[in-house]
């Protein structure tokens, strides 16, 4: 059997398989791109969850080329595609080998990478040749310690160049880490055609409510402490404190689905909370022009997941040192803060995630080079905090004022002129 360049043995005697959840992450670049696009799926089989997810992600005008893991399986794949109906068969082409494929906007490896750094580099280079300008290569690698360390190191090196994003998929046997890589820079204008990416950092509870993975971990720690206390001090009721705290802690990290406005001129709130101030100012760190800054205070009862207020490309990210004043007070402007700088079609936009009196931990998941859709999740702040949005003052008109309540990803806080 001849494997595709993307598939390698893990050395454990049992190959790592991609399940339905990991398959959805691998194909997220397909499902989030509005408009016609081409996709190349390498190493697929008729029973591959990645093939099923790729077909589900097809939109009118899309084209999907499939390369089988085994050249002898091409006939079976063609029969399988035909059986899926005319709508699918018109958009899916099965080729015998990678050499017969054309360049594509999205290239997906159906099976996880493994092996040495050199083997991984060879496999990545073979697939990257089929990317169009600004295209995305989506691959998975075993996430367990000691599994395919060469592959992990090579992927991390490549991610630092034109990284799009990385997601850990624990609900897979064994867990895998999905890397989405770019080998050439993407155009800023592409961001406006994107839908928010599917993120495994958000664990679904119901159709409309998720819990961020940080909340799952925090609740698990609380329950672990409760179990340990119960075991070591069976006559004490102290175990009830961490046990009862697990629910509220998890609820703090709730991550509801939001309907992002379709109006392309809308700028949405980066977080839930109360508007503290709307002011014009200069900040030399972001350029010479004047900015419109809209500051929002998040209480401990608000949703703390942060969303991108606009469609744009992450061009810089840095953390500024400072204090830990109460987030609703003016002194909070000088607190420790993480700044995500976006390049947009309207100019530079900045989102500042500020710590507060209790909030001491900022999570930012959008690497430099990543494209963010309007309303897309990109991080969170643990416990009470403040989020500021900086917009070019001459290009944006504010639509909110101090004291108003806003909902992250849904409330329109400004409009492009």
C-alpha positions as CSV (number, residue, x, y, z in Angstrom):
1,X,0.0,0.0,0.0
2,X,1.3,3.5,-0.9
3,X,0.6,6.1,1.7
4,X,0.1,9.8,1.0
5,X,3.0,12.1,2.1
6,X,0.8,13.2,5.0
7,X,0.5,9.8,6.7
8,X,3.2,8.3,9.0
9,X,3.2,5.5,11.5
10,X,3.3,6.7,15.1
11,X,5.7,3.9,16.1
12,X,3.2,2.5,18.6
13,X,1.9,-0.3,16.4
14,X,-1.6,1.2,16.4
15,X,-2.3,4.2,14.1
16,X,-3.9,7.3,15.5
17,X,-7.3,7.8,14.0
18,X,-9.3,11.0,13.6
19,X,-12.8,11.0,15.1
20,X,-15.8,13.1,14.3
21,X,-14.9,16.1,16.6
22,X,-11.3,16.2,15.3
23,X,-12.6,15.9,11.8
24,X,-14.7,19.0,12.3
25,X,-11.7,21.0,13.5
26,X,-9.6,19.8,10.6
27,X,-12.2,21.1,8.1
28,X,-13.1,24.3,9.9
29,X,-11.4,26.4,7.3
30,X,-13.8,25.0,4.7
31,X,-16.9,25.7,6.7
32,X,-16.0,29.2,7.7
33,X,-15.2,30.6,4.3
34,X,-18.2,32.1,2.5
35,X,-18.1,32.0,-1.3
36,X,-16.5,29.6,-3.8
37,X,-13.3,27.9,-2.7
38,X,-11.3,24.8,-3.6
39,X,-10.3,22.1,-1.1
40,X,-7.8,19.2,-1.4
41,X,-8.3,16.2,1.0
42,X,-5.3,13.9,1.1
43,X,-5.3,10.4,2.5
44,X,-9.0,9.7,2.7
45,X,-11.0,6.5,2.9
46,X,-14.7,5.8,2.4
47,X,-15.2,5.5,6.2
48,X,-13.1,8.5,7.0
49,X,-14.8,11.0,9.4
50,X,-12.7,13.7,7.7
51,X,-14.3,12.9,4.3
52,X,-17.7,13.1,5.8
53,X,-16.9,16.4,7.5
54,X,-15.5,17.8,4.2
55,X,-18.6,16.8,2.3
56,X,-20.8,18.4,5.0
57,X,-18.8,21.6,4.7
58,X,-19.4,22.0,1.0
59,X,-21.2,25.1,-0.2
60,X,-22.6,25.9,-3.7
61,X,-19.6,26.9,-5.8
62,X,-17.1,24.8,-3.8
63,X,-14.9,22.1,-5.3
64,X,-13.4,19.2,-3.4
65,X,-10.6,17.0,-4.7
66,X,-10.0,13.7,-2.8
67,X,-6.7,11.7,-2.9
68,X,-7.1,8.2,-1.4
69,X,-4.6,6.9,1.1
70,X,-4.3,3.8,-1.1
71,X,-4.3,4.2,-4.9
72,X,-6.2,0.9,-5.1
73,X,-9.1,2.5,-3.1
74,X,-9.8,5.3,-5.7
75,X,-12.5,3.2,-7.4
76,X,-14.3,2.6,-4.0
77,X,-14.1,6.3,-3.2
78,X,-15.7,7.2,-6.6
79,X,-18.5,4.8,-6.0
80,X,-19.0,6.2,-2.5
81,X,-19.1,9.8,-3.8
82,X,-21.6,8.8,-6.5
83,X,-23.8,7.2,-3.9
84,X,-24.0,10.5,-1.9
85,X,-26.1,12.0,-4.7
86,X,-25.8,14.3,-7.6
87,X,-25.2,17.5,-5.6
88,X,-22.1,16.0,-4.0
89,X,-20.8,14.2,-7.0
90,X,-20.9,17.4,-9.0
91,X,-18.6,19.1,-6.5
92,X,-16.3,16.2,-5.5
93,X,-13.5,14.7,-7.7
94,X,-11.5,11.6,-6.8
95,X,-8.0,11.3,-8.3
96,X,-5.6,8.4,-8.2
97,X,-2.6,10.3,-6.7
98,X,-1.6,13.6,-5.3
99,X,0.3,14.3,-8.6
100,X,-3.1,14.6,-10.4
101,X,-4.4,17.3,-8.0
102,X,-4.6,21.0,-8.6
103,X,-3.7,23.8,-6.1
104,X,-6.4,24.5,-3.5
105,X,-7.4,27.2,-1.1
106,X,-7.6,24.6,1.8
107,X,-5.5,21.4,2.0
108,X,-6.5,18.9,4.6
109,X,-4.5,15.8,5.7
110,X,-7.0,13.1,6.6
111,X,-4.7,11.2,8.9
112,X,-2.4,12.5,11.7
113,X,1.2,13.3,11.1
114,X,3.9,11.5,13.0
115,X,7.6,10.6,12.8
116,X,10.8,12.6,12.9
117,X,11.1,16.3,12.2
118,X,12.7,15.5,8.8
119,X,9.8,13.2,7.9
120,X,7.3,15.7,9.0
121,X,9.0,18.5,7.1
122,X,9.0,16.4,4.0
123,X,5.3,15.6,4.3
124,X,4.4,19.2,5.0
125,X,6.4,20.5,2.1
126,X,4.7,18.0,-0.2
127,X,1.3,19.2,0.8
128,X,2.2,22.9,0.9
129,X,3.1,22.9,-2.8
130,X,-0.6,22.5,-3.5
131,X,-1.7,25.6,-1.5
132,X,-2.9,28.7,-3.4
133,X,-1.6,32.1,-2.2
134,X,-2.7,32.7,1.4
135,X,-4.2,29.1,1.6
136,X,-4.4,27.0,4.7
137,X,-2.9,23.6,5.4
138,X,-4.8,21.7,8.1
139,X,-3.1,18.7,9.8
140,X,-3.3,16.8,13.1
141,X,-0.6,15.3,15.3
142,X,-0.8,13.0,18.3
143,X,-1.1,15.1,21.5
144,X,0.1,12.5,24.1
145,X,3.5,13.1,25.6
146,X,6.3,11.3,23.8
147,X,4.2,10.6,20.7
148,X,5.8,11.9,17.5
149,X,7.9,14.6,19.2
150,X,9.6,15.4,15.9
151,X,6.3,16.2,14.2
152,X,5.3,18.4,17.1
153,X,8.5,20.4,17.0
154,X,8.3,20.9,13.3
155,X,4.7,22.0,13.4
156,X,5.4,24.5,16.2
157,X,8.2,25.9,14.2
158,X,6.0,26.4,11.1
159,X,3.1,27.8,13.2
160,X,5.4,30.6,14.4
161,X,5.9,31.7,10.8
162,X,2.4,32.1,9.4
163,X,0.3,30.3,12.1
164,X,-3.4,30.3,11.7
165,X,-4.3,28.5,14.9
166,X,-4.0,25.4,17.0
167,X,-6.7,23.4,18.8
168,X,-6.4,20.5,21.2
169,X,-9.0,17.8,20.7
170,X,-9.3,15.7,23.8
171,X,-12.4,13.9,22.6
172,X,-10.4,11.6,20.3
173,X,-8.7,8.2,20.8
174,X,-6.0,9.2,21.5
175,X,-6.2,13.0,21.8
176,X,-4.8,15.0,18.9
177,X,-3.7,18.6,18.3
178,X,-4.9,20.2,15.1
179,X,-2.6,22.8,13.4
180,X,-3.8,25.1,10.7
181,X,-0.8,26.6,8.9
182,X,-0.2,29.3,6.3
183,X,2.9,29.4,4.1
184,X,2.2,32.8,2.6
185,X,0.4,35.8,4.1
186,X,-3.3,36.2,3.8
187,X,-5.0,39.3,2.5
188,X,-6.9,41.4,5.1
189,X,-10.0,41.5,2.9
190,X,-10.4,37.8,3.3
191,X,-11.4,38.2,6.9
192,X,-14.7,39.9,5.9
193,X,-15.8,36.8,4.1
194,X,-15.2,34.5,7.1
195,X,-17.6,33.1,9.7
196,X,-16.3,32.5,13.3
197,X,-14.1,29.4,13.5
198,X,-15.2,26.3,15.3
199,X,-13.3,26.1,18.5
200,X,-12.7,23.0,20.7
201,X,-11.9,25.4,23.6
202,X,-15.7,25.7,23.9
203,X,-17.3,22.5,25.3
204,X,-21.0,22.2,24.3
205,X,-23.6,21.7,27.0
206,X,-26.7,22.5,25.0
207,X,-27.3,23.8,21.4
208,X,-27.0,27.4,22.6
209,X,-24.7,27.2,25.6
210,X,-21.1,26.1,25.9
211,X,-18.5,26.1,28.7
212,X,-15.0,27.2,28.0
213,X,-12.3,24.6,28.6
214,X,-10.9,26.7,31.3
215,X,-14.2,26.3,33.2
216,X,-14.1,22.5,32.8
217,X,-10.6,22.4,34.2
218,X,-11.4,24.8,37.1
219,X,-14.5,22.8,38.0
220,X,-12.5,19.5,37.8
221,X,-9.9,20.9,40.2
222,X,-12.6,22.0,42.6
223,X,-14.1,18.5,42.6
224,X,-10.7,16.9,43.0
225,X,-10.0,19.0,46.0
226,X,-13.4,18.0,47.4
227,X,-12.7,14.3,46.9
228,X,-9.2,14.6,48.4
229,X,-10.6,16.5,51.5
230,X,-13.4,13.9,51.9
231,X,-10.9,11.1,51.7
232,X,-8.3,12.6,54.1
233,X,-10.9,14.1,56.6
234,X,-14.0,11.8,56.4
235,X,-15.5,13.3,59.6
236,X,-15.3,16.9,58.3
237,X,-17.7,18.7,56.1
238,X,-15.1,21.0,54.6
239,X,-15.3,19.0,51.4
240,X,-18.6,20.6,50.7
241,X,-17.0,24.0,50.1
242,X,-15.0,23.1,47.0
243,X,-17.8,20.7,45.9
244,X,-20.4,23.4,46.0
245,X,-18.0,25.9,44.4
246,X,-17.5,23.7,41.3
247,X,-20.9,24.7,39.7
248,X,-20.5,28.5,40.1
249,X,-16.9,28.3,38.9
250,X,-17.9,26.4,35.7
251,X,-20.8,28.8,35.2
252,X,-18.4,31.8,35.3
253,X,-16.8,30.3,32.1
254,X,-20.1,29.9,30.2
255,X,-19.8,30.6,26.5
256,X,-23.2,31.1,24.9
257,X,-23.7,31.1,21.1
258,X,-24.4,34.6,19.7
259,X,-26.0,35.8,16.6
260,X,-23.5,38.2,15.0
261,X,-25.1,41.1,13.0
262,X,-24.9,40.6,9.2
263,X,-24.4,44.4,8.7
264,X,-20.8,44.7,7.3
265,X,-20.6,48.2,8.7
266,X,-21.3,47.1,12.3
267,X,-18.7,47.0,15.0
268,X,-19.8,44.6,17.8
269,X,-18.9,44.5,21.5
270,X,-15.8,42.5,22.4
271,X,-17.4,41.4,25.7
272,X,-20.5,41.5,27.8
273,X,-20.8,44.2,30.4
274,X,-21.4,47.9,31.1
275,X,-20.0,50.7,29.0
276,X,-17.6,52.7,31.2
277,X,-16.5,55.4,28.8
278,X,-16.5,56.5,25.2
279,X,-13.6,58.9,24.4
280,X,-11.3,60.1,21.7
281,X,-7.6,59.8,22.4
282,X,-4.1,59.3,21.0
283,X,-1.9,56.3,21.6
284,X,1.4,56.3,19.9
285,X,1.8,52.5,20.3
286,X,-0.9,52.0,17.6
287,X,-0.1,54.9,15.3
288,X,-0.2,58.7,14.9
289,X,-4.0,59.0,14.3
290,X,-6.7,59.6,16.8
291,X,-8.6,56.7,18.2
292,X,-12.1,56.2,19.5
293,X,-11.9,54.0,22.7
294,X,-15.0,52.2,24.0
295,X,-14.3,50.7,27.5
296,X,-16.6,48.0,28.9
297,X,-16.5,46.7,32.5
298,X,-17.2,43.0,33.1
299,X,-18.5,42.0,36.5
300,X,-18.0,38.5,37.9
301,X,-21.6,37.7,36.8
302,X,-20.9,38.6,33.1
303,X,-19.8,36.3,30.3
304,X,-16.0,36.6,30.2
305,X,-15.3,35.2,26.7
306,X,-13.9,37.9,24.4
307,X,-14.8,38.2,20.8
308,X,-13.4,40.2,17.9
309,X,-15.3,43.4,17.3
310,X,-14.4,43.5,13.6
311,X,-13.2,41.3,10.8
312,X,-9.4,41.6,10.6
313,X,-5.9,40.2,10.6
314,X,-3.9,39.9,13.8
315,X,-0.7,41.8,13.1
316,X,0.7,42.2,16.7
317,X,0.1,41.0,20.2
318,X,1.8,42.3,23.4
319,X,1.3,42.5,27.1
320,X,1.9,45.8,29.0
321,X,2.9,45.7,32.7
322,X,0.9,47.6,35.3
323,X,-1.2,47.3,38.4
324,X,-4.4,45.5,39.5
325,X,-6.8,48.3,40.3
326,X,-10.5,47.7,40.4
327,X,-11.6,47.4,36.7
328,X,-14.5,49.9,37.0
329,X,-12.2,52.7,38.3
330,X,-10.1,55.1,36.1
331,X,-6.9,53.7,37.5
332,X,-7.6,50.4,35.7
333,X,-6.3,52.1,32.6
334,X,-2.9,51.4,33.9
335,X,-3.5,47.8,34.9
336,X,-1.7,44.8,33.3
337,X,-3.3,44.4,29.8
338,X,-2.9,42.3,26.7
339,X,-3.3,44.1,23.4
340,X,-4.4,42.4,20.2
341,X,-3.8,44.6,17.2
342,X,-5.8,44.0,14.1
343,X,-5.3,45.3,10.5
344,X,-8.7,45.9,8.9
345,X,-10.0,47.5,5.7
346,X,-10.8,50.6,7.7
347,X,-7.5,50.9,9.6
348,X,-5.9,49.7,12.8
349,X,-8.3,48.3,15.5
350,X,-7.0,47.2,18.9
351,X,-8.7,45.1,21.6
352,X,-7.2,45.5,25.1
353,X,-8.0,42.8,27.7
354,X,-7.3,44.5,31.1
355,X,-6.9,42.7,34.4
356,X,-8.8,43.9,37.5
357,X,-8.7,43.7,41.2
358,X,-9.5,39.9,41.1
359,X,-8.8,39.2,37.4
360,X,-5.1,38.2,37.1
361,X,-5.2,35.8,34.2
362,X,-5.6,36.7,30.5
363,X,-6.1,34.1,27.8
364,X,-5.5,35.1,24.2
365,X,-5.8,32.4,21.5
366,X,-5.3,34.3,18.2
367,X,-1.7,34.1,16.9
368,X,-0.1,36.8,14.8
369,X,-1.1,36.2,11.2
370,X,-4.5,34.7,12.1
371,X,-7.7,36.1,10.4
372,X,-10.6,36.8,12.8
373,X,-14.2,37.0,11.7
374,X,-16.4,39.7,13.3
375,X,-17.8,38.2,16.6
376,X,-15.2,35.3,16.6
377,X,-14.0,34.1,20.0
378,X,-10.3,34.8,20.6
379,X,-9.8,34.7,24.4
380,X,-11.1,35.4,27.8
381,X,-10.2,37.1,31.2
382,X,-10.7,35.1,34.4
383,X,-13.0,36.9,36.8
384,X,-14.0,40.6,36.9
385,X,-12.2,42.7,34.3
386,X,-12.4,45.3,31.5
387,X,-12.2,45.2,27.7
388,X,-11.4,48.2,25.6
389,X,-11.9,48.6,21.8
390,X,-9.8,51.1,19.9
391,X,-11.2,52.2,16.6
392,X,-9.9,54.8,14.0
393,X,-11.7,58.0,15.2
394,X,-12.2,59.3,11.7
395,X,-13.7,56.1,10.4
396,X,-16.1,55.0,13.1
397,X,-19.1,56.5,14.7
398,X,-20.0,55.4,18.3
399,X,-23.5,54.1,19.0
400,X,-23.3,53.5,22.7
401,X,-22.7,55.7,25.8
402,X,-21.6,55.3,29.4
403,X,-23.9,53.1,31.5
404,X,-25.4,51.1,28.6
405,X,-25.3,47.3,28.7
406,X,-23.8,45.4,25.8
407,X,-23.6,41.8,24.7
408,X,-20.3,40.5,23.3
409,X,-20.5,39.5,19.6
410,X,-24.1,40.8,19.3
411,X,-24.5,44.4,20.4
412,X,-23.4,47.0,17.8
413,X,-21.2,49.6,19.6
414,X,-20.2,51.6,16.5
415,X,-20.5,51.7,12.8
416,X,-18.0,52.3,10.1
417,X,-18.7,55.6,8.3
